[in-house]
Amino acid sequence: MNANHTSDEGSASVSRSKNLQQNRVAELLHAKKPSDAQRRYVKVVQTIKDLVQITLPNQSTVLVISKGDDELVDLRGRIGWHFPRAVNGKFAGCYPANSTEAINHLEQLRTLGAEYLLIPSTSFWWLEFYSDFTTHLQHKYRITTFQEEVCLVYRL
C-alpha cells in the first residue's frame, strides 16, 4: 500500500504541474496585448524625450500638458512639471475651465521658473478648445520645436 500511495502522489504532482502549465499558457494567450493606440502613445512619449534632449537646455524647467502621466514629465536632465499643476507639484487632476484660467496658471508657473511649455500631440486639442490661450501663446512666446505627430514647444 505504501508503494501505491507514493505512486498516486507522483501522478497527482505531475497532473498539477500540467494543469499549472496549461493555465499559464491560457493566461498568456488571453493576456491583454497593448493596442495600436497604446503602442503609438509609447512611441510618442519616447520621441518627445529624444526631441527634448536635443532641443532644450539641460536643467531647464518644462511645463508639460501631461494628463497626469509621470512618464511625460520625466525628461532626462530637464525639470518636467505637469500642466496644469497642483501646489504639491502633481497633476492638478482637472483641466482649466477656460482660456483665462489656463493663461493665469501658465503665467503663475512662469513666474515660479517655468521656461518652456510642451504640448504633446495627444493634447493638441487644447489649441482649439482654449483658443484664447493659443492666441496668448502665439502673441507672447515663440515656438522652439514643432513636430506634427509628436509635440509643440514654446519658449516662455
Backbone as CSV, one residue per row, in Angstrom:
resi,resn,N_x,N_y,N_z,CA_x,CA_y,CA_z,C_x,C_y,C_z
1,MET,0.819,-1.198,0.000,0.000,0.000,0.000,0.854,1.249,0.000
2,ASN,1.968,1.227,0.650,2.881,2.352,0.716,3.405,2.726,-0.669
3,ALA,3.742,1.706,-1.494,4.245,1.972,-2.836,3.175,2.599,-3.704
4,ASN,1.926,2.144,-3.601,0.830,2.726,-4.360,0.572,4.162,-3.959
5,HIS,0.667,4.420,-2.667,0.446,5.774,-2.153,1.472,6.745,-2.747
6,THR,2.730,6.331,-2.813,3.791,7.170,-3.383,3.544,7.381,-4.871
7,SER,3.133,6.344,-5.560,2.852,6.442,-6.985,1.689,7.393,-7.248
8,ASP,0.644,7.327,-6.418,-0.501,8.232,-6.559,-0.086,9.676,-6.334
9,GLU,0.781,9.923,-5.350,1.263,11.292,-5.088,2.053,11.815,-6.273
10,GLY,2.878,10.953,-6.859,3.662,11.357,-8.027,2.778,11.703,-9.206
11,SER,1.755,10.894,-9.447,0.823,11.148,-10.542,0.052,12.439,-10.312
12,ALA,-0.343,12.653,-9.068,-1.077,13.882,-8.740,-0.184,15.105,-8.934
13,SER,1.085,14.979,-8.574,2.030,16.087,-8.721,2.248,16.423,-10.195
14,VAL,2.408,15.397,-11.019,2.577,15.597,-12.464,1.317,16.228,-13.042
15,SER,0.160,15.746,-12.617,-1.105,16.285,-13.098,-1.265,17.764,-12.717
16,ARG,-0.918,18.111,-11.462,-0.987,19.519,-11.022,-0.042,20.384,-11.838
17,SER,1.153,19.865,-12.083,2.148,20.610,-12.856,1.640,20.878,-14.276
18,LYS,1.044,19.852,-14.899,0.494,20.026,-16.249,-0.643,21.042,-16.246
19,ASN,-1.500,20.956,-15.226,-2.607,21.911,-15.118,-2.087,23.340,-14.963
20,LEU,-1.064,23.510,-14.134,-0.472,24.844,-13.952,0.104,25.364,-15.260
21,GLN,0.804,24.483,-15.976,1.383,24.886,-17.264,0.292,25.262,-18.261
22,GLN,-0.764,24.452,-18.329,-1.863,24.732,-19.244,-2.558,26.040,-18.877
23,ASN,-2.744,26.267,-17.579,-3.359,27.521,-17.140,-2.493,28.708,-17.507
24,ARG,-1.183,28.584,-17.335,-0.263,29.685,-17.655,-0.274,29.976,-19.155
25,VAL,-0.276,28.919,-19.966,-0.338,29.099,-21.420,-1.641,29.805,-21.791
26,ALA,-2.738,29.391,-21.186,-4.032,30.030,-21.455,-4.001,31.497,-21.053
27,GLU,-3.388,31.816,-19.912,-3.265,33.214,-19.472,-2.473,34.033,-20.481
28,LEU,-1.363,33.465,-20.962,-0.528,34.181,-21.926,-1.262,34.418,-23.242
29,LEU,-2.024,33.404,-23.672,-2.773,33.545,-24.922,-3.869,34.594,-24.821
30,HIS,-4.456,34.728,-23.644,-5.564,35.655,-23.455,-5.146,36.950,-22.782
31,ALA,-3.844,37.097,-22.544,-3.357,38.322,-21.897,-3.662,39.508,-22.792
32,LYS,-4.015,40.597,-22.165,-4.345,41.799,-22.920,-3.065,42.374,-23.520
33,LYS,-3.037,42.428,-24.807,-1.884,42.984,-25.516,-2.103,44.469,-25.704
34,PRO,-1.007,45.229,-25.721,-1.179,46.674,-25.935,-1.856,46.937,-27.277
35,SER,-2.769,47.880,-27.271,-3.445,48.236,-28.517,-2.504,49.059,-29.383
36,ASP,-2.893,49.238,-30.634,-2.101,50.085,-31.525,-1.987,51.492,-30.961
37,ALA,-3.077,51.989,-30.377,-3.064,53.340,-29.799,-2.072,53.423,-28.640
38,GLN,-2.041,52.387,-27.812,-1.087,52.382,-26.699,0.344,52.348,-27.204
39,ARG,0.599,51.539,-28.230,1.955,51.466,-28.801,2.351,52.810,-29.416
40,ARG,1.414,53.450,-30.107,1.709,54.769,-30.697,2.011,55.785,-29.600
41,TYR,1.230,55.752,-28.514,1.440,56.686,-27.407,2.826,56.498,-26.791
42,VAL,3.210,55.251,-26.562,4.537,54.968,-26.000,5.616,55.511,-26.933
43,LYS,5.417,55.344,-28.232,6.395,55.852,-29.206,6.445,57.379,-29.184
44,VAL,5.285,58.031,-29.077,5.248,59.498,-28.998,6.001,59.982,-27.764
45,VAL,5.763,59.339,-26.627,6.444,59.735,-25.389,7.950,59.586,-25.556
46,GLN,8.396,58.492,-26.128,9.832,58.275,-26.343,10.407,59.328,-27.292
47,THR,9.682,59.633,-28.352,10.155,60.633,-29.315,10.208,62.012,-28.668
48,ILE,9.225,62.336,-27.825,9.245,63.608,-27.094,10.506,63.696,-26.246
49,LYS,10.815,62.645,-25.521,12.009,62.643,-24.659,13.273,62.851,-25.492
50,ASP,13.354,62.167,-26.632,14.517,62.319,-27.514,14.610,63.747,-28.043
51,LEU,13.490,64.293,-28.475,13.443,65.644,-29.022,13.833,66.681,-27.973
52,VAL,13.289,66.532,-26.774,13.617,67.454,-25.680,15.119,67.414,-25.392
53,GLN,15.676,66.226,-25.406,17.092,66.081,-25.087,17.986,66.829,-26.083
54,ILE,17.577,66.876,-27.336,18.435,67.541,-28.326,18.060,69.006,-28.573
55,THR,16.887,69.450,-28.090,16.470,70.821,-28.404,16.384,71.768,-27.212
56,LEU,16.256,71.231,-25.995,16.100,72.111,-24.831,17.320,72.013,-23.920
57,PRO,17.716,73.139,-23.339,18.910,73.133,-22.482,18.751,72.218,-21.268
58,ASN,19.853,71.610,-20.887,19.885,70.790,-19.688,19.471,71.626,-18.480
59,GLN,18.735,71.044,-17.565,18.252,71.677,-16.340,17.192,72.754,-16.558
60,SER,16.681,72.896,-17.778,15.591,73.852,-17.996,14.293,73.268,-17.436
61,THR,13.377,74.147,-17.079,12.101,73.734,-16.498,11.037,73.774,-17.579
62,VAL,10.384,72.626,-17.770,9.447,72.437,-18.873,8.065,72.075,-18.327
63,LEU,7.081,72.902,-18.636,5.689,72.558,-18.351,5.225,71.591,-19.435
64,VAL,4.512,70.543,-19.040,4.027,69.556,-19.999,2.540,69.332,-19.767
65,ILE,1.755,69.528,-20.808,0.333,69.176,-20.719,0.314,67.649,-20.736
66,SER,0.291,67.082,-19.545,0.634,65.673,-19.342,-0.523,64.734,-19.073
67,LYS,-1.715,65.229,-18.807,-2.838,64.390,-18.383,-2.454,63.546,-17.168
68,GLY,-1.469,63.996,-16.411,-1.055,63.281,-15.211,-0.064,62.157,-15.444
69,ASP,0.397,61.984,-16.661,1.345,60.908,-16.972,2.748,61.316,-16.521
70,ASP,3.234,60.671,-15.476,4.557,60.987,-14.956,5.671,60.695,-15.958
71,GLU,5.437,59.761,-16.873,6.441,59.465,-17.908,6.692,60.693,-18.786
72,LEU,5.660,61.473,-19.016,5.798,62.654,-19.878,6.611,63.773,-19.230
73,VAL,6.695,63.783,-17.927,7.469,64.842,-17.265,8.842,64.350,-16.822
74,ASP,9.170,63.108,-17.129,10.499,62.559,-16.852,11.353,62.815,-18.094
75,LEU,12.007,63.969,-18.117,12.614,64.479,-19.348,14.145,64.446,-19.382
76,ARG,14.749,63.493,-18.735,16.200,63.259,-18.842,17.033,64.532,-18.750
77,GLY,17.256,64.994,-17.570,18.129,66.151,-17.379,17.414,67.489,-17.431
78,ARG,16.144,67.465,-17.727,15.328,68.675,-17.675,14.338,68.491,-16.518
79,ILE,13.825,69.578,-16.018,12.870,69.524,-14.916,11.475,69.617,-15.510
80,GLY,10.746,68.523,-15.457,9.410,68.483,-16.032,8.353,68.737,-14.977
81,TRP,7.440,69.645,-15.284,6.307,69.960,-14.407,5.022,69.633,-15.149
82,HIS,4.084,69.030,-14.433,2.757,68.817,-15.001,2.085,70.170,-15.239
83,PHE,1.306,70.242,-16.299,0.471,71.412,-16.545,-0.903,70.917,-16.951
84,PRO,-1.918,71.301,-16.222,-1.918,72.130,-15.018,-1.318,71.373,-13.821
85,ARG,-0.829,72.146,-12.887,-0.062,71.627,-11.764,-0.692,72.067,-10.444
86,ALA,-0.776,71.121,-9.508,-1.268,71.429,-8.166,-0.133,72.036,-7.336
87,VAL,-0.465,72.570,-6.197,0.532,73.181,-5.302,1.613,72.169,-4.909
88,ASN,1.234,70.897,-4.773,2.202,69.869,-4.379,3.076,69.387,-5.537
89,GLY,2.908,69.957,-6.731,3.719,69.595,-7.885,3.141,68.483,-8.737
90,LYS,2.111,67.839,-8.268,1.467,66.764,-9.027,0.497,67.368,-10.047
91,PHE,0.002,66.510,-10.929,-1.031,66.927,-11.878,-2.226,67.460,-11.097
92,ALA,-2.796,68.550,-11.550,-3.903,69.192,-10.841,-5.150,68.300,-10.774
93,GLY,-5.255,67.335,-11.656,-6.395,66.422,-11.608,-7.551,66.836,-12.497
94,CYS,-7.487,68.054,-13.006,-8.525,68.524,-13.926,-7.925,69.609,-14.806
95,TYR,-8.628,69.903,-15.871,-8.167,70.933,-16.791,-8.758,72.280,-16.407
96,PRO,-8.157,73.367,-16.893,-8.736,74.686,-16.635,-10.153,74.769,-17.213
97,ALA,-10.978,75.562,-16.576,-12.360,75.725,-17.039,-12.425,76.478,-18.361
98,ASN,-11.454,77.363,-18.577,-11.465,78.200,-19.780,-10.067,78.733,-20.051
99,SER,-9.936,79.482,-21.128,-8.643,80.031,-21.519,-8.056,80.970,-20.472
100,THR,-8.896,81.759,-19.838,-8.412,82.700,-18.821,-7.723,81.952,-17.691
101,GLU,-8.334,80.872,-17.221,-7.705,80.062,-16.177,-6.391,79.459,-16.663
102,ALA,-6.359,78.979,-17.888,-5.141,78.385,-18.446,-4.025,79.426,-18.537
103,ILE,-4.363,80.611,-19.013,-3.377,81.697,-19.132,-2.861,82.098,-17.759
104,ASN,-3.766,82.299,-16.814,-3.349,82.701,-15.464,-2.438,81.658,-14.823
105,HIS,-2.777,80.391,-15.010,-1.960,79.317,-14.436,-0.590,79.262,-15.106
106,LEU,-0.574,79.393,-16.421,0.695,79.417,-17.157,1.584,80.543,-16.657
107,GLU,1.032,81.731,-16.547,1.826,82.891,-16.135,2.301,82.759,-14.682
108,GLN,1.467,82.175,-13.839,1.876,81.934,-12.450,3.072,80.980,-12.411
109,LEU,3.007,79.901,-13.182,4.101,78.925,-13.195,5.349,79.490,-13.861
110,ARG,5.162,80.382,-14.812,6.316,81.041,-15.445,7.069,81.879,-14.411
111,THR,6.321,82.571,-13.540,6.990,83.378,-12.503,7.705,82.498,-11.472
112,LEU,7.291,81.216,-11.387,7.941,80.279,-10.472,9.119,79.547,-11.111
113,GLY,9.367,79.855,-12.394,10.548,79.284,-13.037,10.327,78.467,-14.292
114,ALA,9.093,78.266,-14.704,8.855,77.515,-15.943,9.432,78.281,-17.126
115,GLU,10.166,77.575,-17.976,10.829,78.212,-19.118,10.260,77.790,-20.473
116,TYR,9.620,76.629,-20.508,9.076,76.098,-21.752,7.700,75.498,-21.481
117,LEU,6.875,75.468,-22.500,5.604,74.749,-22.457,5.633,73.722,-23.574
118,LEU,5.478,72.454,-23.221,5.468,71.366,-24.190,4.036,70.841,-24.299
119,ILE,3.536,70.845,-25.520,2.198,70.327,-25.797,2.352,69.068,-26.647
120,PRO,2.155,67.889,-26.027,2.236,66.650,-26.813,1.135,66.603,-27.867
121,SER,1.358,65.869,-28.921,0.348,65.772,-29.986,-0.988,65.256,-29.444
122,THR,-0.941,64.451,-28.399,-2.182,63.942,-27.797,-2.978,65.039,-27.100
123,SER,-2.360,66.206,-26.926,-3.043,67.339,-26.285,-3.203,68.526,-27.238
124,PHE,-3.002,68.310,-28.516,-3.183,69.399,-29.478,-4.606,69.947,-29.455
125,TRP,-5.557,69.185,-28.957,-6.942,69.669,-28.865,-7.019,70.930,-28.011
126,TRP,-6.065,71.118,-27.096,-6.025,72.335,-26.282,-5.988,73.576,-27.171
127,LEU,-5.254,73.497,-28.264,-5.049,74.659,-29.128,-6.359,75.174,-29.712
128,GLU,-7.298,74.280,-29.915,-8.619,74.678,-30.414,-9.578,74.982,-29.261
129,PHE,-9.608,74.110,-28.270,-10.540,74.260,-27.163,-10.268,75.530,-26.358
130,TYR,-9.008,75.797,-26.096,-8.596,77.001,-25.350,-8.027,78.016,-26.354
131,SER,-8.867,78.500,-27.224,-8.399,79.337,-28.343,-7.748,80.643,-27.877
132,ASP,-8.264,81.265,-26.823,-7.617,82.486,-26.318,-6.256,82.177,-25.687
133,PHE,-6.135,81.018,-25.106,-4.846,80.555,-24.575,-3.855,80.407,-25.722
134,THR,-4.310,79.819,-26.819,-3.460,79.663,-28.004,-3.032,81.020,-28.554
135,THR,-3.970,81.945,-28.634,-3.649,83.294,-29.105,-2.606,83.937,-28.187
136,HIS,-2.768,83.773,-26.895,-1.811,84.287,-25.917,-0.411,83.719,-26.177
137,LEU,-0.344,82.412,-26.374,0.947,81.774,-26.658,1.561,82.323,-27.938
138,GLN,0.757,82.442,-28.988,1.254,82.890,-30.277,1.758,84.329,-30.244
139,HIS,1.111,85.184,-29.455,1.487,86.598,-29.411,2.616,86.894,-28.441
140,LYS,2.731,86.077,-27.407,3.695,86.382,-26.355,4.963,85.530,-26.407
141,TYR,4.883,84.331,-26.955,6.011,83.398,-26.910,6.323,82.861,-28.293
142,ARG,7.517,82.284,-28.414,7.893,81.741,-29.725,8.003,80.225,-29.670
143,ILE,7.701,79.617,-30.785,7.822,78.164,-30.927,9.300,77.831,-31.096
144,THR,9.773,76.894,-30.289,11.166,76.448,-30.435,11.255,75.099,-31.126
145,THR,10.222,74.301,-30.978,10.225,72.948,-31.546,8.808,72.602,-31.976
146,PHE,8.695,72.034,-33.168,7.398,71.541,-33.617,7.617,70.325,-34.492
147,GLN,6.980,69.242,-34.129,6.946,68.044,-34.951,5.499,67.572,-34.921
148,GLU,4.841,67.607,-36.051,3.381,67.474,-36.146,2.801,66.279,-35.402
149,GLU,3.388,65.134,-35.493,2.845,63.930,-34.848,3.412,63.716,-33.444
150,VAL,4.196,64.699,-32.959,4.895,64.490,-31.688,4.560,65.563,-30.663
151,CYS,4.989,66.796,-30.915,4.750,67.852,-29.923,5.050,69.239,-30.480
152,LEU,4.659,70.194,-29.684,4.900,71.609,-29.946,5.492,72.177,-28.664
153,VAL,6.574,72.956,-28.779,7.207,73.539,-27.595,7.332,75.043,-27.765
154,TYR,6.857,75.767,-26.772,7.002,77.229,-26.716,8.070,77.592,-25.708
155,ARG,8.870,78.612,-26.034,9.806,79.210,-25.091,9.044,80.295,-24.360
156,LEU,8.936,80.185,-23.043,8.168,81.149,-22.256,9.035,82.353,-21.860
